[in-house]
Amino acid sequence: MAKTRHLHKRMSQRGITDRMVEVVSEFGMVQGDKLILDRKNIDALMVRMDGLRKDLVKLRDKGGLVVVEADDVCITTYNVDSYDRRRNA
């Protein structure tokens, strides 16, 4: 998204970083021509992110996961290192 000189000036005055604007653009709620990320939405997003982090730690401990899908249908799933073609040949 293009950024105006006015935006850069206001960001500088208010201690707002480019990354903060990106986060609001990605997760903010649309109200007319505004994107709003208020305290309530930030708290809810942080709870979801904490859950996501726990899930990612579990996945990393497993060594990763493969999900096979076709035509938007999940067919099977297995651990990344669970199949070795050389071992089963």
N, CA, C and O of each residue as an XYZ file, in Angstrom:
356
protein
N       0.840     -1.168      0.000
C       0.000      0.000      0.000
C       0.893      1.241      0.000
O       1.901      1.296      0.705
N       0.515      2.214     -0.785
C       1.269      3.463     -0.849
C       1.047      4.267      0.437
O      -0.035      4.229      1.025
N       2.058      4.976      0.854
C       1.985      5.775      2.081
C       2.280      7.227      1.745
O       3.245      7.534      1.045
N       1.444      8.107      2.249
C       1.592      9.535      1.970
C       2.622     10.170      2.891
O       3.008      9.598      3.911
N       3.050     11.348      2.515
C       3.946     12.118      3.380
C       3.249     12.456      4.690
O       3.872     12.480      5.751
N       1.956     12.717      4.603
C       1.169     13.024      5.802
C       1.228     11.854      6.784
O       1.435     12.054      7.981
N       1.046     10.625      6.272
C       1.103      9.442      7.126
C       2.470      9.332      7.791
O       2.555      9.122      9.001
N       3.527      9.471      7.019
C       4.881      9.360      7.583
C       5.111     10.414      8.666
O       5.726     10.125      9.693
N       4.626     11.617      8.442
C       4.790     12.693      9.416
C       4.049     12.359     10.707
O       4.603     12.519     11.794
N       2.803     11.894     10.599
C       2.010     11.553     11.785
C       2.601     10.349     12.515
O       2.616     10.320     13.746
N       3.085      9.363     11.774
C       3.723      8.206     12.400
C       4.927      8.652     13.210
O       5.128      8.198     14.337
N       5.714      9.525     12.647
C       6.902     10.034     13.330
C       6.520     10.791     14.598
O       7.150     10.616     15.642
N       5.505     11.620     14.511
C       5.067     12.413     15.659
C       4.502     11.547     16.781
O       4.628     11.888     17.957
N       3.873     10.417     16.412
C       3.121      9.619     17.383
C       3.824      8.328     17.794
O       3.254      7.521     18.528
N       5.045      8.127     17.334
C       5.804      6.940     17.718
C       5.225      5.649     17.155
O       5.283      4.606     17.807
N       4.671      5.711     15.958
C       4.065      4.561     15.307
C       5.027      4.054     14.237
O       5.497      4.821     13.397
N       5.316      2.745     14.278
C       6.266      2.159     13.330
C       5.537      1.577     12.118
O       4.324      1.370     12.140
N       6.309      1.319     11.065
C       5.756      0.662      9.876
C       5.164     -0.695     10.235
O       4.105     -1.071      9.733
N       5.853     -1.425     11.107
C       5.378     -2.755     11.505
C       4.027     -2.669     12.214
O       3.169     -3.526     11.999
N       3.821     -1.658     13.049
C       2.534     -1.477     13.718
C       1.415     -1.269     12.695
O       0.330     -1.834     12.832
N       1.680     -0.471     11.689
C       0.692     -0.229     10.635
C       0.402     -1.519      9.880
O      -0.750     -1.789      9.541
N       1.435     -2.324      9.610
C       1.253     -3.610      8.933
C       0.376     -4.547      9.755
O      -0.491     -5.225      9.204
N       0.592     -4.591     11.069
C      -0.198     -5.463     11.942
C      -1.667     -5.052     11.918
O      -2.552     -5.902     11.828
N      -1.924     -3.753     11.998
C      -3.309     -3.278     11.949
C      -3.926     -3.580     10.585
O      -5.101     -3.938     10.503
N      -3.146     -3.441      9.521
C      -3.644     -3.763      8.183
C      -4.009     -5.237      8.069
O      -4.971     -5.592      7.389
N      -3.244     -6.090      8.731
C      -3.479     -7.527      8.634
C      -4.598     -8.008      9.554
O      -5.383     -8.871      9.162
N      -4.685     -7.470     10.767
C      -5.599     -8.010     11.762
C      -6.710     -7.054     12.204
O      -7.582     -7.442     12.982
N      -6.688     -5.816     11.719
C      -7.678     -4.834     12.150
C      -9.073     -5.119     11.624
O      -9.250     -5.822     10.629
N     -10.059     -4.561     12.309
C     -11.464     -4.693     11.925
C     -11.824     -3.505     11.031
O     -11.465     -2.365     11.323
N     -12.534     -3.789      9.945
C     -12.924     -2.738      8.999
C     -14.176     -2.038      9.522
O     -15.177     -2.677      9.850
N     -14.095     -0.720      9.592
C     -15.251      0.117      9.923
C     -15.246      1.284      8.949
O     -14.538      2.272      9.146
N     -16.034      1.158      7.911
C     -16.038      2.176      6.867
C     -14.723      2.147      6.122
O     -14.332      1.121      5.565
N     -14.036      3.291      6.116
C     -12.734      3.359      5.447
C     -11.577      3.250      6.440
O     -10.438      3.585      6.115
N     -11.878      2.777      7.658
C     -10.857      2.656      8.699
C     -10.576      1.195      9.013
O     -11.442      0.335      8.856
N      -9.367      0.930      9.454
C      -9.000     -0.350     10.043
C      -8.691     -0.080     11.500
O      -7.849      0.762     11.810
N      -9.367     -0.790     12.406
C      -9.217     -0.524     13.833
C      -8.777     -1.794     14.542
O      -9.385     -2.850     14.370
N      -7.726     -1.690     15.335
C      -7.272     -2.775     16.192
C      -7.225     -2.210     17.608
O      -6.238     -1.596     18.012
N      -8.316     -2.428     18.361
C      -8.402     -1.864     19.703
C      -7.886     -2.851     20.748
O      -7.515     -3.979     20.420
N      -7.866     -2.418     22.000
C      -7.317     -3.217     23.095
C      -8.014     -4.579     23.208
O      -7.355     -5.597     23.419
N      -9.331     -4.598     23.071
C     -10.099     -5.838     23.181
C      -9.685     -6.824     22.081
O      -9.477     -8.006     22.355
N      -9.567     -6.341     20.842
C      -9.155     -7.195     19.742
C      -7.704     -7.647     19.886
O      -7.366     -8.777     19.534
N      -6.857     -6.776     20.397
C      -5.451     -7.134     20.618
C      -5.354     -8.243     21.658
O      -4.602     -9.200     21.473
N      -6.119     -8.123     22.767
C      -6.098     -9.161     23.803
C      -6.575    -10.502     23.248
O      -5.975    -11.539     23.531
N      -7.650    -10.486     22.459
C      -8.176    -11.719     21.866
C      -7.150    -12.326     20.905
O      -6.963    -13.542     20.878
N      -6.493    -11.481     20.125
C      -5.480    -11.952     19.186
C      -4.285    -12.546     19.928
O      -3.722    -13.549     19.490
N      -3.895    -11.940     21.044
C      -2.774    -12.459     21.828
C      -3.099    -13.834     22.404
O      -2.224    -14.698     22.459
N      -4.348    -14.052     22.837
C      -4.747    -15.372     23.339
C      -4.642    -16.394     22.215
O      -4.130    -17.495     22.420
N      -5.124    -16.035     21.031
C      -5.028    -16.946     19.881
C      -3.575    -17.227     19.535
O      -3.231    -18.364     19.213
N      -2.713    -16.213     19.594
C      -1.303    -16.393     19.269
C      -0.616    -17.287     20.298
O       0.251    -18.083     19.940
N      -0.997    -17.164     21.586
C      -0.427    -18.041     22.615
C      -0.788    -19.490     22.316
O       0.058    -20.376     22.442
N      -2.039    -19.744     21.918
C      -2.457    -21.090     21.546
C      -1.717    -21.588     20.329
O      -1.308    -22.749     20.277
N      -1.539    -20.714     19.339
C      -0.802    -21.076     18.131
C       0.642    -21.433     18.468
O       1.193    -22.385     17.916
N       1.254    -20.673     19.368
C       2.640    -20.953     19.776
C       2.742    -22.338     20.412
O       3.672    -23.090     20.119
N       1.787    -22.677     21.283
C       1.794    -24.006     21.914
C       1.689    -25.100     20.855
O       2.405    -26.099     20.912
N       0.796    -24.906     19.893
C       0.643    -25.890     18.818
C       1.918    -26.019     17.993
O       2.311    -27.124     17.619
N       2.563    -24.890     17.709
C       3.792    -24.920     16.930
C       4.920    -25.633     17.678
O       5.711    -26.354     17.068
N       4.994    -25.435     18.990
C       6.011    -26.127     19.785
C       5.781    -27.636     19.713
O       6.734    -28.399     19.552
N       4.520    -28.074     19.832
C       4.207    -29.507     19.721
C       4.595    -30.044     18.347
O       5.177    -31.124     18.243
N       4.276    -29.300     17.300
C       4.621    -29.727     15.943
C       6.131    -29.819     15.753
O       6.629    -30.757     15.131
N       6.854    -28.844     16.291
C       8.315    -28.867     16.176
C       8.891    -30.066     16.908
O       9.816    -30.711     16.416
N       8.338    -30.373     18.106
C       8.809    -31.529     18.870
C       8.591    -32.832     18.103
O       9.376    -33.771     18.239
N       7.531    -32.891     17.301
C       7.257    -34.073     16.490
C       8.150    -34.129     15.255
O       8.221    -35.168     14.599
N       8.824    -33.046     14.929
C       9.675    -32.994     13.749
C       8.943    -32.491     12.517
O       9.502    -32.501     11.420
N       7.716    -32.058     12.679
C       6.918    -31.549     11.567
C       5.785    -32.496     11.237
O       5.713    -33.607     11.764
N       4.905    -32.053     10.367
C       3.719    -32.825     10.024
C       3.407    -32.634      8.553
O       3.577    -31.540      8.015
N       2.951    -33.698      7.900
C       2.532    -33.642      6.506
C       1.027    -33.888      6.472
O       0.536    -34.819      7.110
N       0.299    -33.063      5.735
C      -1.116    -33.289      5.484
C      -1.285    -33.405      3.977
O      -0.904    -32.504      3.229
N      -1.859    -34.520      3.536
C      -2.086    -34.747      2.109
C      -3.529    -34.372      1.811
O      -4.455    -34.854      2.464
N      -3.713    -33.497      0.809
C      -5.065    -33.108      0.442
C      -5.181    -32.987     -1.065
O      -4.204    -32.729     -1.768
N      -6.380    -33.177     -1.533
C      -6.680    -33.016     -2.950
C      -8.100    -32.472     -3.065
O      -9.004    -32.938     -2.370
N      -8.293    -31.515     -3.917
C      -9.610    -30.910     -4.126
C     -10.231    -30.438     -2.810
O     -11.417    -30.659     -2.567
N      -9.432    -29.793     -1.965
C      -9.877    -29.263     -0.670
C     -10.415    -30.335      0.274
O     -11.263    -30.039      1.116
N      -9.939    -31.574      0.151
C     -10.312    -32.666      1.047
C      -9.032    -33.233      1.649
O      -8.124    -33.626      0.916
N      -8.951    -33.280      2.992
C      -7.794    -33.875      3.663
C      -7.902    -35.388      3.555
O      -8.916    -35.975      3.933
N      -6.844    -36.021      3.033
C      -6.856    -37.456      2.797
C      -6.149    -38.219      3.912
O      -6.671    -39.210      4.422
N      -4.958    -37.752      4.286
C      -4.200    -38.420      5.348
C      -3.201    -37.444      5.945
O      -3.001    -36.341      5.435
N      -2.581    -37.869      7.031
C      -1.558    -37.059      7.683
C      -0.541    -37.978      8.342
O      -0.876    -39.085      8.763
N       0.705    -37.516      8.430
C       1.763    -38.284      9.077
C       2.908    -37.361      9.458
O       3.022    -36.244      8.953
N       3.765    -37.853     10.370
C       4.937    -37.085     10.779
C       5.908    -36.981      9.610
O       6.010    -37.906      8.804
N       6.610    -35.880      9.514
C       7.522    -35.646      8.394
C       8.550    -36.754      8.259
O       8.821    -37.205      7.145
N       9.125    -37.202      9.356
C      10.202    -38.185      9.277
C       9.718    -39.616      9.508
O      10.530    -40.487      9.824
N       8.413    -39.885      9.358
C       7.895    -41.213      9.653
C       8.048    -42.193      8.498
O       7.936    -43.401      8.708
N       8.295    -41.716      7.305
C       8.395    -42.588      6.149
C       9.734    -42.392      5.467
O      10.105    -41.272      5.117
N      10.443    -43.467      5.283
C      11.727    -43.423      4.578
C      11.648    -44.400      3.420
O      11.672    -45.614      3.625
N      11.557    -43.887      2.221
C      11.389    -44.723      1.030
C      12.523    -45.725      0.893
O      12.297    -46.855      0.462
N      13.752    -45.326      1.255
C      14.902    -46.230      1.139
C      14.760    -47.415      2.095
O      15.183    -48.526      1.775
N      14.178    -47.184      3.241
C      14.008    -48.239      4.246
C      12.913    -49.228      3.827
O      12.977    -50.407      4.178
N      11.920    -48.759      3.087
C      10.772    -49.581      2.735
C      10.831    -50.096      1.305
O       9.834    -50.611      0.800
N      11.963    -49.969      0.649
C      12.071    -50.400     -0.752
C      12.360    -51.874     -0.865
O      12.481    -52.396     -1.974
